[in-house]
Amino acid sequence: MKASQRLLVKKSVNPANFNKGGLEKTLSAFSLTMMGVGAIVGSGIFITPGIIAAKYGGPAAMLSFVIAAVVCSLAALCYAEFSSTIPLAGSAYTYVYTVFGEFLAWILGWSLISEYLFAVSSVAVSWSSYFQNLMSGFGLKLPTFLTAAAGTAGVSGAGFNLIAFVVVLAVSLLLVGGLQESTRVNSIMVIVKILVIVLFIGVAIFFVKPANYHPFMPHGVSGLVKGASLAFYAYIGFDAVSTASEEVKNPKRNMPIGIVGSLVVASILYVAMAAVLVGVVHYSKLNVGDPVAYALAVIHQNWAAGIVSLGAVVGMTTVLIVMLYGGTRLLFAISRDGLLPKVFRTVSPHTKVPVKSTWIFGIIASVFAAVIPLDKIAELVNIGTLFAFAMVSIGVVFLRRHETLQQINSSFKVPFYPVLPVVSFLACVYLMLNLQAFTWHMFGIWLVIGIVIYFAYSYRHSRIRAGLRAKESKS
């Protein structure tokens, strides 16, 4: 076999092995939907609607979220078909391994590691800021050098964000306790978060002024589209649901419900928040760090501001739970294929959780959150996600042509095939091309590191390649 063919060797999928991965099947459609909402709806719902309204969409910001939801739904439908057809851990990495081959799967898996790792770290830093604001209300304050990373504005010398460090380790401890317990805590927090959002809408809707909706689209269609580009990133996170495929009861039914259902719920919340926010306060005044708290102050409902801050902390906690979970299951899947050391695929016989993988991932993420400034952490999240969306979208075309998988009676199929997957692929590539040059440079450096690791370790330890060598030696 030629070297080029070895790089593109594909993962064989045997439906008989779908229930033999070692992970316990405990997740229902409801718990999957709560995971998705937990990942999508974080502190951003209290910030992005105001920013989009002030800078781009005006009162039409609610439509920006609708447009973004439509674009995301294209990729979500593609994920739903893959996850219901191949219910294995690893999400996009496993799907690409099956239809495109090992090297591209490694590249995608490595980029997804950056998505989950830096997403956890950046959210932890934001969590720390909100938590400090809550504590300051009780007169409690930690020293600055223990609450900000080195290089953060106003902080000289070394810094260590102790709160961000601790919260990631705390979530790691929750996850190693068992998936069922973790999803139960996540579901409770998601419900609390939704109640806080509904509380704001219920209070503020009585102060809506119809005049604030005029002009409805002050920056025209271009402003609406630019707002949608920013809103798109608010929806990132639903793909983490697909990493749970192997731990889902009846994945052919529950995976599509969880992925699409979480996106629908999140879309309703974002649109409703934007609609009420611009009705209460004129859009031109919403370019502030916390537009929801500002709106409550304008209508003299300051009593609700503390509750909203609590909702933001709870919201970010659910994001940490789901993204940290997604990262550990990705490492588990890659390690099971031999591309990473076996320590990442060791599963506890008691909790059926990859404990070592969870702790390693959690410790690395906690250190990053503690010492790297937020603006540097967040750069790699978006491009890694869009790359995965693009590969999964176009991968559906090859999935339908897969000889073995054609025989699987998948309960979900992407509608309007092949137009919808191709449109989704092109939309994701377009958004990638519009990212900043610095993001591409960082992404390039990350990929180079990944390629070095692949040829130094993964290529030689690949379980699929070991099987091929065994066959060749016999022949």
C-alpha positions in Angstrom: 0.0 0.0 0.0 1.3 3.4 -1.0 2.2 6.0 1.7 -0.6 8.3 0.5 -3.1 5.5 0.8 -1.9 4.7 4.3 -2.6 8.3 5.4 -6.2 8.0 4.1 -7.0 4.6 5.5 -10.6 4.6 6.7 -12.1 3.4 9.9 -14.3 0.4 9.3 -17.6 0.5 11.0 -19.4 -2.6 12.2 -22.9 -2.0 13.5 -22.5 -5.1 15.7 -19.9 -3.2 17.8 -22.0 -0.1 18.5 -23.0 -1.3 21.9 -19.5 -2.6 22.9 -17.5 0.6 23.5 -17.2 0.3 27.3 -19.2 3.4 28.0 -22.5 3.2 29.8 -25.7 4.1 28.0 -27.6 6.4 30.3 -28.7 9.4 28.2 -32.2 10.1 27.1 -33.5 12.7 24.5 -34.3 15.1 27.4 -30.8 14.9 28.9 -29.3 15.4 25.5 -31.4 18.5 24.9 -30.4 19.8 28.3 -26.8 19.2 27.4 -27.2 21.1 24.1 -29.0 24.1 25.7 -26.4 24.0 28.5 -23.6 24.4 25.9 -25.3 27.0 23.7 -26.9 29.3 26.2 -24.2 30.7 28.4 -23.4 34.2 29.5 -23.6 35.3 25.9 -27.4 35.5 26.0 -27.0 38.3 28.5 -24.5 40.2 26.3 -24.6 39.4 22.6 -28.3 40.6 21.9 -27.4 44.1 23.1 -24.1 44.3 21.2 -25.7 43.0 17.9 -28.5 45.5 18.2 -26.3 48.5 19.0 -23.6 47.8 16.3 -25.3 46.0 13.5 -29.0 45.0 13.5 -30.8 47.6 15.5 -34.3 46.3 16.6 -33.9 43.7 13.8 -31.2 42.0 16.0 -33.9 39.3 16.7 -33.8 38.5 12.9 -30.0 38.2 13.1 -30.4 35.4 15.6 -33.0 33.7 13.3 -30.7 33.8 10.3 -27.8 32.4 12.4 -30.1 29.7 13.7 -31.0 28.7 10.2 -27.3 28.5 9.2 -26.5 26.5 12.3 -29.5 24.2 11.7 -27.9 23.1 8.4 -24.9 21.8 10.1 -27.1 20.4 13.0 -29.1 18.3 10.5 -25.8 16.9 9.1 -24.6 16.1 12.6 -28.0 14.4 13.4 -27.7 12.1 10.4 -24.1 11.1 11.3 -24.8 10.6 15.0 -27.9 8.5 14.4 -26.0 6.4 11.8 -22.7 6.0 13.7 -23.5 6.2 17.4 -19.9 6.2 18.5 -17.9 8.6 20.7 -15.7 11.2 19.0 -18.3 13.2 17.1 -16.9 14.8 13.9 -13.5 13.1 14.4 -15.2 9.6 14.2 -17.4 10.6 11.3 -14.5 12.0 9.2 -12.4 8.9 10.0 -15.1 6.8 8.6 -15.7 8.7 5.3 -12.4 10.5 4.6 -9.6 8.6 6.3 -7.2 8.8 9.2 -5.0 11.8 8.5 -7.9 14.2 7.9 -9.7 12.7 10.9 -6.6 13.4 13.0 -6.4 17.0 11.7 -10.0 17.6 12.5 -9.7 15.8 15.9 -6.7 17.9 16.8 -8.6 21.1 15.9 -11.6 20.0 17.9 -9.3 19.5 20.9 -8.4 23.2 20.6 -12.1 24.1 20.4 -13.1 22.2 23.6 -9.9 23.0 25.5 -9.9 26.8 24.8 -13.7 27.0 25.1 -13.5 25.6 28.6 -10.6 27.9 29.5 -12.3 31.1 28.2 -15.6 30.3 29.8 -13.8 29.7 33.1 -12.2 33.1 32.9 -15.6 34.7 32.3 -17.1 32.6 35.1 -14.5 34.0 37.4 -15.4 37.6 36.5 -19.1 37.1 37.1 -18.4 35.2 40.4 -16.2 38.1 41.6 -19.0 40.6 40.9 -21.4 38.5 42.9 -18.9 38.2 45.8 -18.2 41.9 45.7 -21.9 42.5 46.5 -21.2 40.8 49.8 -18.1 42.8 50.4 -15.7 39.9 49.5 -12.8 40.4 47.2 -9.7 38.4 46.4 -6.3 40.1 45.6 -6.0 41.1 42.0 -3.0 38.9 41.3 -5.2 35.9 42.2 -8.1 36.8 39.9 -6.4 37.8 36.7 -4.0 36.1 34.3 -0.6 37.5 33.6 -0.8 40.0 30.7 -4.4 41.1 31.6 -4.9 44.9 31.5 -4.1 46.4 34.9 -2.1 43.5 36.1 1.6 43.7 36.2 4.0 40.8 36.6 2.8 37.2 37.2 -0.9 36.5 37.7 -2.9 33.5 38.5 -6.7 33.4 38.1 -7.4 31.2 41.1 -11.2 31.2 40.7 -11.0 30.1 37.0 -8.5 27.4 38.0 -10.7 26.0 40.8 -14.0 26.0 38.9 -12.6 23.8 36.1 -11.2 21.3 38.6 -14.6 21.3 40.4 -16.4 20.5 37.2 -13.8 17.8 36.4 -14.6 16.3 39.8 -18.3 16.3 39.0 -17.7 14.5 35.7 -15.5 11.7 37.1 -18.4 11.0 39.6 -20.4 9.5 36.7 -22.3 10.7 33.7 -25.8 10.2 35.1 -25.0 12.4 38.1 -23.3 15.0 35.9 -26.3 15.2 33.5 -28.7 15.5 36.4 -26.8 18.5 37.8 -26.6 20.0 34.3 -30.3 19.6 33.7 -31.2 21.3 37.0 -28.8 24.2 36.2 -30.2 24.5 32.7 -33.8 24.8 34.1 -32.6 27.4 36.6 -31.0 29.3 33.7 -34.1 29.2 31.6 -36.2 30.4 34.5 -33.9 33.4 35.0 -34.2 34.3 31.3 -38.0 33.9 31.5 -38.0 36.1 34.6 -36.2 38.9 32.8 -38.5 38.7 29.8 -41.6 38.5 32.1 -40.5 41.6 34.0 -39.2 43.7 31.1 -42.0 43.0 28.6 -44.3 45.3 30.5 -41.9 48.2 29.9 -41.6 47.7 26.1 -42.0 50.9 24.1 -43.2 50.4 20.5 -41.3 53.5 19.5 -38.0 51.7 20.2 -38.6 49.4 17.3 -38.3 52.3 14.8 -36.3 52.3 12.6 -36.4 48.5 12.6 -33.4 48.0 10.4 -31.2 51.1 10.7 -28.1 49.6 9.1 -29.9 47.8 6.3 -29.5 44.2 5.2 -25.7 44.3 5.5 -26.1 45.2 9.2 -28.5 42.4 9.6 -26.1 39.9 8.0 -23.1 41.1 10.0 -25.2 40.7 13.1 -26.0 37.2 12.1 -22.3 36.4 11.7 -21.8 37.4 15.4 -24.9 35.6 16.5 -23.7 32.4 14.8 -20.9 32.1 17.3 -23.5 32.4 20.1 -24.9 29.1 19.0 -21.6 27.2 19.0 -21.8 24.3 21.4 -24.6 22.0 20.0 -22.0 19.9 18.3 -20.8 18.8 21.8 -24.0 16.8 22.0 -22.8 14.5 19.3 -19.8 13.4 21.4 -22.3 11.6 23.6 -23.6 9.2 20.9 -22.0 6.1 22.5 -23.7 6.8 25.9 -27.2 7.4 24.5 -30.1 5.0 24.9 -31.7 4.5 21.4 -29.3 6.9 19.6 -31.1 6.6 16.3 -34.1 8.3 17.8 -32.6 10.4 20.6 -29.6 12.0 18.9 -31.5 13.9 16.3 -34.0 15.0 19.0 -31.2 16.2 21.2 -29.2 18.1 18.6 -32.1 19.7 16.8 -34.2 20.2 19.9 -31.5 22.0 21.8 -30.9 24.4 18.8 -34.7 25.1 18.7 -34.9 25.9 22.4 -31.8 28.1 22.3 -33.0 30.0 19.3 -36.4 30.8 21.0 -34.5 32.1 24.1 -32.1 34.2 22.0 -34.8 35.7 19.8 -37.1 36.4 22.7 -34.3 38.1 24.7 -33.3 40.3 21.8 -36.9 41.3 21.0 -37.7 42.4 24.6 -34.3 44.0 25.1 -34.6 46.4 22.1 -38.2 47.1 23.1 -37.2 48.3 26.6 -34.1 50.3 25.7 -33.3 52.1 22.4 -30.8 50.0 20.5 -28.2 52.8 20.3 -27.8 52.6 24.1 -27.1 48.9 24.3 -23.4 48.8 23.4 -22.4 48.2 27.0 -20.8 45.3 28.8 -24.0 44.0 30.4 -27.0 45.3 28.4 -29.5 43.2 30.4 -28.4 44.7 33.7 -28.5 48.1 32.1 -32.0 47.6 30.8 -33.1 46.6 34.3 -31.6 49.7 35.7 -33.4 51.9 33.1 -36.8 50.5 34.1 -35.8 50.7 37.8 -36.0 46.9 38.4 -32.6 46.6 40.0 -33.8 43.8 42.3 -33.7 41.5 39.3 -30.1 42.4 38.4 -28.6 40.1 41.0 -30.8 37.2 39.8 -29.6 37.8 36.3 -26.0 37.7 37.4 -26.7 34.4 39.2 -28.3 33.1 36.0 -25.1 34.1 34.1 -22.9 32.1 36.5 -25.2 29.1 36.3 -25.3 29.4 32.5 -21.6 29.4 32.2 -21.3 26.4 34.6 -23.5 24.3 32.3 -21.2 25.3 29.4 -18.2 24.2 31.4 -19.9 20.8 32.1 -20.8 20.1 28.5 -17.6 21.3 26.8 -15.4 19.6 29.3 -17.4 16.4 28.8 -17.1 16.8 25.0 -13.3 17.2 25.2 -12.8 14.1 27.3 -14.9 11.9 25.1 -13.0 13.2 22.1 -9.7 12.2 23.7 -11.3 8.8 24.6 -12.2 8.1 20.9 -8.9 9.2 19.5 -7.0 7.2 22.0 -9.2 4.1 21.3 -8.0 4.3 17.7 -4.4 4.3 18.9 -3.6 7.9 17.9 -3.1 9.0 21.5 -1.6 7.1 24.4 -3.9 4.5 26.0 -4.2 6.5 29.3 -6.9 8.5 27.6 -9.1 5.5 26.9 -9.0 3.9 30.4 -12.5 3.6 31.7 -13.4 3.3 35.4 -15.1 -0.1 36.1 -17.3 1.6 38.6 -18.5 4.8 37.0 -17.9 3.8 33.3 -16.2 7.1 32.8 -12.7 7.8 31.3 -11.4 9.2 34.6 -7.8 9.7 33.7 -8.7 11.5 30.5 -11.1 13.8 32.4 -8.5 14.8 34.9 -5.7 15.3 32.3 -8.0 17.5 30.1 -9.4 19.3 33.2 -6.0 20.1 34.6 -4.6 21.4 31.3 -7.7 23.6 30.8 -7.6 24.9 34.3 -3.9 26.0 34.0 -4.7 27.7 30.6 -7.6 29.5 32.3 -5.4 30.6 35.2 -2.5 32.1 33.3 -3.6 33.0 29.7 -5.5 36.3 29.1 -9.1 35.8 27.8 -8.6 37.5 24.5 -5.8 35.1 23.6 -7.6 32.0 24.7 -10.8 32.6 22.6 -9.1 32.9 19.2 -9.0 29.2 18.4 -12.5 28.3 19.4 -14.4 29.6 16.3 -12.2 28.3 13.5 -11.9 24.8 15.0 -15.7 24.6 15.2 -16.3 25.9 11.7 -13.8 23.5 10.3 -15.7 20.6 12.0 -19.0 21.9 10.7 -17.7 22.1 7.2 -16.2 18.6 7.2 -19.3 17.0 8.7 -21.6 18.8 6.2 -19.7 17.7 3.1 -19.1 14.3 4.8 -22.8 13.5 4.6 -22.4 13.2 0.8 -19.8 10.5 1.2 -21.7 8.9 4.1 -24.6 8.2 1.7 -22.2 6.4 -0.6 -20.5 4.3 2.1 -21.1 0.6 1.3 -21.4 -0.7 4.8 -23.4 2.3 6.2 -25.8 2.2 3.3 -27.2 -0.9 4.9 -27.9 0.8 8.2 -31.5 1.9 8.7 -30.8 5.4 10.0 -33.8 7.0 11.6 -32.8 10.4 10.4 -31.8 11.7 6.9 -30.8 15.2 6.0 -33.7 16.7 3.8 -33.1 18.1 0.4 -30.0 16.0 -0.2 -27.4 16.8 -1.6 -28.2 20.5 -1.8 -28.5 21.2 1.9 -25.2 19.5 3.0 -23.3 21.3 0.2 -24.9 24.7 1.1 -24.0 24.1 4.7 -20.4 23.3 3.7 -20.1 26.5 1.6 -21.6 28.7 4.4 -19.1 27.4 6.9 -16.1 27.9 4.6 -17.3 31.4 3.9 -17.5 32.2 7.6 -14.0 30.7 8.1 -12.6 32.9 5.3 -13.9 36.0 7.1 -12.1 35.3 10.4 -9.2 37.5 11.4 -5.7 36.8 10.0 -4.4 36.3 13.6 -6.9 33.5 14.1 -5.6 31.7 10.9 -2.0 32.1 12.1 -2.8 30.6 15.5 -4.8 27.8 13.8 -1.8 27.1 11.5 0.6 26.9 14.4 -1.8 24.5 16.2 -2.1 22.3 13.1 1.7 22.1 12.7 2.0 20.9 16.3 -0.7 18.3 15.6 1.0 17.1 12.4 4.3 16.7 14.3 2.5 14.6 16.9 0.8 12.5 14.3 4.0 11.5 12.5 6.0 11.2 15.7 3.4 9.0 17.6 0.0 8.5 16.0 1.1 7.1 12.6 3.1 4.4 14.3 0.6 3.5 16.9 -2.6 3.5 14.8 -4.6 0.4 15.5 -6.1 0.3 12.0 -2.6 0.5 10.5 -1.4 -2.2 12.8 -4.2 -4.4 11.5 -3.1 -3.6 7.9 0.5 -4.5 8.6 -0.6 -7.8 10.1 -2.6 -8.7 7.0 0.3 -7.7 4.7 2.8 -9.8 6.7 0.5 -12.8 6.4 0.2 -12.3 2.6 
